[in-house]
Amino acid sequence: SLLVPWLILRGDKTGMLFGTLLFNIISIIDGCDGEIARLKFLQSKLGAWLDTSVDMFIVILFFATLPFGLYKMYQSAVYPVLGVLTILLLIYNIVILYIVSNKYSSTGQLYSMGLILAEMISGKPIWSKLFKVLLNLGKRDLYATIFMLFGLTGYPEVMFLLIFFGVLIYAIVISLSIGKIKKAMLLKNNNS
């Protein structure tokens, strides 16, 4: 996993190519461990939480190194600035999902947490639909494959802009729905 940021930080097309390819391979392999645990009835809340936490660390590491690799590649200061903003927004999104997870979910999977959040904001149909689309695009296997394709075709800057705008829209939807989220959490606490 730590080879991915090193490849990305090289700041050249070869590093981007192999970094995104390796990120995709890691994503595929990582998807297997949870499935194996479930098939063998060895899943646990701690295991799911650890798996999700390690996944998020790898994703954040990838997202954090990509703008600096692009900076080395293109010498444009816009990439590190947007990169820092992307990481801050990503952390915000993850914190909200974990808060929702602790209140409503028995799994540690971010997708499950996102579905719960989407259900909580269902009173705003446009935002709810947009959020569900982003949730599906936010499945790591899908976006890792998309990133790999951009890496293979030599367009890592487009990959980064997709990351930035996806994380930004996700944060906007969550922020606009925070009142509904709080209300749902209060209702759950009062019913408990």
N, C-alpha and C positions, 0 to 999 in steps of 0.2 A: 504493500500500500504506500509506503514512503518513497518508493521509486517514482510514483506518479508525479508528486510535486517537484522532485528533482528534474524529471524530464521536462515538465512544463516550464520550470524556471530557467531552463537553458535559453529560452527566448528565440528558438528557431523552429522552422517548419518540421524538421525531423523530430525534435523534442515534443512538439504539439501532436504530431501524428502518433508517436508511440505512447505518449502520455494519455491521450484520449482512448487509444486502443486498449491499453492496460487498465484504465478506469472502467471500461466496458467489461473486460474479462473479470475484473474483481467484482463488479456488480452482479454478473451472472453467477459466479461461484458463491458469493455471499447470499444470493437468493436461495441457494440449495440448503444451507445449514438449518434455517428455520423450518423448511419443508421436511427435512429429515427428522428433526426433533418432533414435529407434529405426527409424522407417520409412525415413529417409535413411541409415541405417547410420553415424550420426555420434555415437552414444553413446560415452561413456567413463566410466571410474571417477571421474575428477576432475569431469566434468560432473554425474554422478549425485550425487556428494558435495556439490558446490556447490548444486545444485538442492535437495537435502534440507536443507542448512544454511540456505539462504534461506527455505525453507518453514518450518523450525522457528523462525527468527527472527520471521517474520510471525505464526505461531501464538502464540509466547510473548508477543509484543507485544500481540496481541489479548487473550490470557488475562490479561495483566498490567494492561491498561487497563480491562477490563470491571468488576472489583470497585470501582475508584475512580469509574467512571461511575455504578455502582449506589449507591455511598456518597453521591455528589452528589444522586442521585435520591431516595433514601430516608432519608438522614442516619443510617444504621446502621453503627456501627463494625465489625460482624461481617464486612462485605464486604471491607474492606482486610485484616483479619486472615486470613480464609480465602483471600484472594487471594495473599498472601505465601506461605502454606503451599502453595497450589496450585502456584505457580511453583517453589518449592523441590522439591516432589515431581515435577513435570514435568521439571526439570533432572536429578534423580536417575534417572528413567526413561530419559531420552535418553542419559545417560552410560552406563548399563548396556547399552542397545541398541547404542551405538557400540562398546563393548568387544566385545560379541558379534559385531558386524559385522566388526570388524577381524580376528577370529579365524576366522570361519566363512563370511562372505558376500563375493561378488564384486560385489554391487550396493550402491548407496548408499541404497536405498529402505528407509524405516523399516518398512513393512509386511513386506517380505522378511525384515528383521532380526527382526521380531516373530514371524514364522512359525518361524524358526530357534530362537528362545527358547522358543516354545510346544512345539516338538519336544523340546527339552532338558528340559522339565519334565513330559513326558508320563507319567512314573511316578506323578504325582499327578493322577488322572483329573478330580476335581472342579475343581482349580485350573487344569488344562490346558484344560478346556472353558470355564471362566469367562474365562480369558485369551484364548482364540480368539474368544469373543463380543465381548470388549472390543476386540480387534484389528479386527474387522469394524466395530464402532461407531466405532473410532478412525480409520477412513479419512476423510481430510479432506473429500472431496466429500460424504460422508454427513453428518458432523457439521456442516459449514458450512451444508448445506441445513436441518438440524434447527434450527440457531441462527437462520437466517433466518426460519424459521416462527415461532419464539418471539419474534423481534424484530417480525415483522409482526403478531402477535397481541397484543403488548404485555406479554409475560411474560419479560423478560430475566433476572429473578432466578431463574426455574426453569432457564433455560439455564445460568446460572452454577453452580447447585447440581449439575446434571448433569455439568458440567466437573469440579467439585471431587470429587464422589464417583467419577467415572470414573478420574481421575488417582490418587486415593487407593487404590482397589481394585487398579489396575494396579501401583502401588508395593508393595502388600501381597503380591500374587501373586509379584512379582519377588523381594521380600525373603524370603518363605517358601521360595523355590526357589533361593536363592543357592548353597547347598551343591551342588545338582545341576549348576548352571551351572559352578561351579568344577571339579567332577569331570569334566564333559564337556570343558572347556578343557584340563585336564591330560592327558586321554586323547588329544586332538588333538595337543597339543605332543609327547607321547611317540611318537605315530605319525609325526610329521613328521621 
